[in-house]
């Protein structure tokens, strides 16, 4: 209860905490703790000022690796998906303009001295600009789906240098960070894992106690916050230990909870949950790739897309629509280039095959677009070639009715 007093001060009247309610976040009430809280408040003000300045760097932030973008979002509030789209849009438009200049230079169109010199130099990096156009279209589609992804030309060297310097970044996902660090070794080890449980002597007040040993640190087991339901009894976490020399390095001591204690959440424990937590971690790491390259899977069989949507939250309709637009854009571009080469008598025999291929791509896209408007997803003729790239991801489907304990 708060009682405002004179000036800007506030008087707080404190009462004892009910004994049957768990203390979720104990707060220390000392002069030192108040000084730390004041210092933290001032640091937050400084962070907010830095975030305002950092907003102007969103183009450069969007080119960095995903985990770096997400860390900057936590520190400065910069939306990583927006940074991805902004950087991709600039790189895509700049690369297309450069490719048009190169094309104009090769065809002898009159250009200014500066543009001519630029086109001559850019021609040496023609594959790079072509790659940036393709990559940027994928990144724009990924950003629309709220999946940040950097450009390989920046994110690749950045990650390599960070690895050489021994620096790594964990995705800040609650409870899965310690899990990600703990998971090492072949998949079979984790897919066959099972916790070991043994009874301990009862507590002084006669409460039942257990010891659990596991391969994982179980970050979702929190003392006084989560109840652990096992064989009809509710337990609370009493202690946790770690011994890397043992086959099951993480140990937990549980004690039966009093009946009148209230908990924020009750977790139904299964000794085989290690397997599903491992699958959840794999879905987390693989899911970002599935979504980032979703444009490719938009060409595949609707049943495969439906499975990806179930496992990873993949957006089949948006990505199918994106794949159609991508096909039409490149097909029209390549057909225009081929037609121009033919009119300039610079075509070679292989150009006929290229034109036939992109005519098929354009026709396929038009047919799929018409069916999409009628509410039907249709596989492209390119789908069978792309499906094997993503089909292994279906392996990490969750068991029925299972969820990670803090997944809503």
ChimeraX attribute file (.defattr): number of C-alpha atoms within 10 A of each C-alpha:
attribute: neighborCount
match mode: 1-to-1
recipient: residues
	/A:1	7
	/A:2	9
	/A:3	9
	/A:4	10
	/A:5	9
	/A:6	7
	/A:7	6
	/A:8	6
	/A:9	9
	/A:10	11
	/A:11	11
	/A:12	10
	/A:13	8
	/A:14	8
	/A:15	7
	/A:16	5
	/A:17	9
	/A:18	8
	/A:19	10
	/A:20	12
	/A:21	14
	/A:22	17
	/A:23	14
	/A:24	13
	/A:25	8
	/A:26	7
	/A:27	8
	/A:28	9
	/A:29	8
	/A:30	9
	/A:31	9
	/A:32	10
	/A:33	12
	/A:34	12
	/A:35	11
	/A:36	12
	/A:37	12
	/A:38	12
	/A:39	12
	/A:40	12
	/A:41	12
	/A:42	12
	/A:43	12
	/A:44	13
	/A:45	12
	/A:46	11
	/A:47	15
	/A:48	15
	/A:49	12
	/A:50	14
	/A:51	18
	/A:52	13
	/A:53	11
	/A:54	15
	/A:55	15
	/A:56	11
	/A:57	13
	/A:58	19
	/A:59	19
	/A:60	15
	/A:61	26
	/A:62	30
	/A:63	27
	/A:64	27
	/A:65	22
	/A:66	23
	/A:67	18
	/A:68	23
	/A:69	25
	/A:70	21
	/A:71	17
	/A:72	17
	/A:73	16
	/A:74	12
	/A:75	14
	/A:76	18
	/A:77	17
	/A:78	23
	/A:79	19
	/A:80	28
	/A:81	24
	/A:82	20
	/A:83	26
	/A:84	33
	/A:85	29
	/A:86	22
	/A:87	22
	/A:88	28
	/A:89	18
	/A:90	12
	/A:91	21
	/A:92	23
	/A:93	14
	/A:94	15
	/A:95	22
	/A:96	15
	/A:97	13
	/A:98	20
	/A:99	20
	/A:100	13
	/A:101	21
	/A:102	22
	/A:103	15
	/A:104	15
	/A:105	19
	/A:106	12
	/A:107	12
	/A:108	9
	/A:109	11
	/A:110	10
	/A:111	13
	/A:112	9
	/A:113	9
	/A:114	9
	/A:115	15
	/A:116	17
	/A:117	12
	/A:118	15
	/A:119	23
	/A:120	15
	/A:121	12
	/A:122	18
	/A:123	18
	/A:124	10
	/A:125	11
	/A:126	15
	/A:127	11
	/A:128	13
	/A:129	20
	/A:130	15
	/A:131	12
	/A:132	22
	/A:133	20
	/A:134	14
	/A:135	18
	/A:136	24
	/A:137	19
	/A:138	22
	/A:139	32
	/A:140	26
	/A:141	24
	/A:142	25
	/A:143	23
	/A:144	14
	/A:145	17
	/A:146	17
	/A:147	23
	/A:148	29
	/A:149	30
	/A:150	28
	/A:151	20
	/A:152	15
	/A:153	12
	/A:154	14
	/A:155	18
	/A:156	14
	/A:157	13
	/A:158	15
	/A:159	18
	/A:160	12
	/A:161	12
	/A:162	13
	/A:163	12
	/A:164	10
	/A:165	9
	/A:166	8
	/A:167	10
	/A:168	12
	/A:169	14
	/A:170	13
	/A:171	16
	/A:172	12
	/A:173	10
	/A:174	12
	/A:175	16
	/A:176	23
	/A:177	15
	/A:178	15
	/A:179	20
	/A:180	19
	/A:181	11
	/A:182	13
	/A:183	17
	/A:184	10
	/A:185	8
	/A:186	8
	/A:187	13
	/A:188	9
	/A:189	13
	/A:190	20
	/A:191	16
	/A:192	10
	/A:193	18
	/A:194	18
	/A:195	17
	/A:196	14
	/A:197	15
	/A:198	10
	/A:199	12
	/A:200	13
	/A:201	10
	/A:202	13
	/A:203	11
	/A:204	7
	/A:205	6
	/A:206	9
	/A:207	13
	/A:208	18
	/A:209	20
	/A:210	18
	/A:211	17
	/A:212	17
	/A:213	23
	/A:214	23
	/A:215	23
	/A:216	23
	/A:217	23
	/A:218	19
	/A:219	13
	/A:220	15
	/A:221	18
	/A:222	15
	/A:223	17
	/A:224	20
	/A:225	20
	/A:226	22
	/A:227	26
	/A:228	25
	/A:229	17
	/A:230	14
	/A:231	9
	/A:232	8
	/A:233	13
	/A:234	21
	/A:235	25
	/A:236	22
	/A:237	21
	/A:238	16
	/A:239	13
	/A:240	17
	/A:241	11
	/A:242	15
	/A:243	10
	/A:244	9
	/A:245	7
	/A:246	12
	/A:247	10
	/A:248	18
	/A:249	16
	/A:250	19
	/A:251	22
	/A:252	19
	/A:253	20
	/A:254	22
	/A:255	21
	/A:256	22
	/A:257	20
	/A:258	12
	/A:259	9
	/A:260	9
	/A:261	12
	/A:262	17
	/A:263	17
	/A:264	11
	/A:265	12
	/A:266	15
	/A:267	17
	/A:268	14
	/A:269	14
	/A:270	14
	/A:271	15
	/A:272	16
	/A:273	21
	/A:274	22
	/A:275	20
	/A:276	21
	/A:277	23
	/A:278	21
	/A:279	21
	/A:280	22
	/A:281	18
	/A:282	18
	/A:283	21
	/A:284	17
	/A:285	13
	/A:286	16
	/A:287	20
	/A:288	18
	/A:289	16
	/A:290	22
	/A:291	25
	/A:292	22
	/A:293	19
	/A:294	27
	/A:295	26
	/A:296	22
	/A:297	27
	/A:298	28
	/A:299	30
	/A:300	26
	/A:301	18
	/A:302	20
	/A:303	13
	/A:304	18
	/A:305	26
	/A:306	16
	/A:307	17
	/A:308	24
	/A:309	15
	/A:310	14
	/A:311	18
	/A:312	20
	/A:313	13
	/A:314	22
	/A:315	19
	/A:316	24
	/A:317	17
	/A:318	15
	/A:319	23
	/A:320	27
	/A:321	19
	/A:322	21
	/A:323	25
	/A:324	23
	/A:325	17
	/A:326	17
	/A:327	19
	/A:328	20
	/A:329	12
	/A:330	15
	/A:331	21
	/A:332	15
	/A:333	13
	/A:334	17
	/A:335	19
	/A:336	13
	/A:337	14
	/A:338	20
	/A:339	15
	/A:340	14
	/A:341	15
	/A:342	14
	/A:343	9
	/A:344	10
	/A:345	9
	/A:346	10
	/A:347	14
	/A:348	10
	/A:349	7
	/A:350	8
	/A:351	17
	/A:352	12
	/A:353	10
	/A:354	14
	/A:355	18
	/A:356	12
	/A:357	15
	/A:358	20
	/A:359	17
	/A:360	14
	/A:361	20
	/A:362	21
	/A:363	15
	/A:364	19
	/A:365	24
	/A:366	16
	/A:367	13
	/A:368	22
	/A:369	20
	/A:370	13
	/A:371	13
	/A:372	16
	/A:373	10
	/A:374	9
	/A:375	10
	/A:376	13
	/A:377	23
	/A:378	22
	/A:379	20
	/A:380	22
	/A:381	15
	/A:382	13
	/A:383	17
	/A:384	13
	/A:385	11
	/A:386	17
	/A:387	18
	/A:388	11
	/A:389	11
	/A:390	19
	/A:391	14
	/A:392	9
	/A:393	19
	/A:394	15
	/A:395	11
	/A:396	19
	/A:397	17
	/A:398	18
	/A:399	10
	/A:400	6
	/A:401	5
	/A:402	11
	/A:403	14
	/A:404	17
	/A:405	17
	/A:406	11
	/A:407	6
	/A:408	5
